[in-house]
Amino acid sequence: MSDRDCNIQFKSIETPIGYVMSGRGAVYIDSFEQKNNMLIFKGEINSRFCIPEYQNFKWYSYQLVLKNVKVYKCENIEVYPWKEWNCDSPFSEVINSGWHKQYKIDGNIYKHLIIETYDFVYFVLCKEFEMEIVKSR
């Protein structure tokens, strides 16, 4: 089943520094780690892509932890299917995703997230996630 058949919608996820809008230079990853059923991203967000825009600092270092991950995949940004997955934000939740049905995972419990970074796009089915800003410059 294609996600195009599911009337999918995208919901921007609010971060501790507001909503991050699309742009290839908005989100960078310095490290990615899988620990059992958790994914841990560490990197920086360019605040020029944030709403509201943060004038005091340009870069915010973040840690994003996705817990109880059931499925994930990663694609290079150069082959990303933009027509199918056209999000307004690099941190988005997919509503009415075909993944829940495809993997037989409860969509009321597990969220389908898309994380777009400078080089890669991550698709994740997880139960919960948390992001924290660890420093700014």
Salt bridges, closest charged atoms under 4 A:
GLU33 OE2 - LYS35 NZ 3.96
GLU44 OE2 - ARG137 NE 3.00
GLU75 OE2 - LYS73 NZ 3.23
GLU78 OE2 - ARG24 NH1 3.13
GLU84 OE1 - ARG4 NE 3.92
ASP119 OD1 - ARG24 NH2 3.71
GLU130 OE1 - LYS67 NZ 3.27
